């Protein structure tokens, strides 16, 4: 028995082409209950993971889980890349601001120095 995260659970269901309503009908629960499982608002027990496997069949479940894990890993990689780009852009902006501030200080120092020499 696999342990799934709520993201994996929802992604498997989605990739298999089934709605929350269809799975909810299968487990005799409400669509909103299934939605709360998929969003991680309710604990995802082995009972519901096993129900998903039964609902999809072992082969579709296994393929769906493999694809879901790949998809989630790719999404996380892209998110990390975007985060890193924002960090780099913020760092470059801070460096440019510091450079501009340093130039203003140096210019003031030169002006003060030349004014005192006169």
Secondary structure as UniProt FT lines:
FT   HELIX           6..15
FT   TURN            16..17
FT   HELIX           20..27
FT   HELIX           31..38
FT   TURN            39..40
FT   HELIX           46..56
FT   HELIX           58..117
//
